């Protein structure tokens, strides 16, 4: 009986440790699936999407450095064309 109890306890501890270590992977899996779905649905190539994202990040950073917090702006890039919107 003690041998069976030890085996059951070891199984429970192992399952708990694995569940705790895998809990951080779940958001990554869901996020990866969501990004994969967005890339698959978009008409642009993944390279164009990545380039547009880079344009948005660089433009936002440079505008924020130049203007500070005086303005609120949004930078949207699609097929290397930039739409700049905002308010003073």
For each residue, the residues with C-beta under 8 A, 3 or more apart:
1: 4 5
2: 5 6
3: 6 7
4: 1 7 8
5: 1 2 8 9
6: 2 3 9 10
7: 3 4 10 11
8: 4 5 11 12
9: 5 6 12 13
10: 6 7 13 14
11: 7 8 14 15
12: 8 9 15 16
13: 9 10 16 17
14: 10 11 17 18
15: 11 12 18 19
16: 12 13 19 20
17: 13 14 20 21
18: 14 15 21 22
19: 15 16 22 23
20: 16 17 23
21: 17 18 24
22: 18 19 25 26
23: 19 20 26
24: 21 27 28
25: 22 28 29
26: 22 23 29 30
27: 24 30 31
28: 24 25 31 32
29: 25 26 32 33
30: 26 27 33 34
31: 27 28 34 35
32: 28 29 35 36
33: 29 30 36 37
34: 30 31 37 38
35: 31 32 38 39
36: 32 33 39 40
37: 33 34 40 41
38: 34 35 41 42
39: 35 36 42 46 49
40: 36 37
41: 37 38
42: 38 39 49
43:
44: 48 49 52 78 79
45: 48 49
46: 39 49 50
47: 50 51
48: 44 45 51 52 79 80
49: 39 42 44 45 46 52 53
50: 46 47 53 54
51: 47 48 54 55 80
52: 44 48 49 55 56 77 78 79 80
53: 49 50 56 57 77
54: 50 51 57 58
55: 51 52 58 59 75 77 80 82
56: 52 53 59 60 75 76 77
57: 53 54 60 61
58: 54 55 61 62
59: 55 56 62 63 75 77 82 84
60: 56 57 63 64 73 75
61: 57 58 64 65
62: 58 59 65 66
63: 59 60 66 67 71 73 75
64: 60 61 67 68
65: 61 62 68
66: 62 63
67: 63 64 70 71 73
68: 64 65
69:
70: 67 88
71: 63 67 86 87 88
72: 86 87
73: 60 63 67 84 85 86 87
74: 84 85 86
75: 55 56 59 60 63 82 83 84
76: 56 82 83 84 85
77: 52 53 55 56 59 80 81 82 83
78: 44 52 81 83
79: 44 48 52
80: 48 51 52 55 77
81: 77 78
82: 55 59 75 76 77
83: 75 76 77 78
84: 59 73 74 75 76
85: 73 74 76
86: 71 72 73 74
87: 71 72 73
88: 70 71
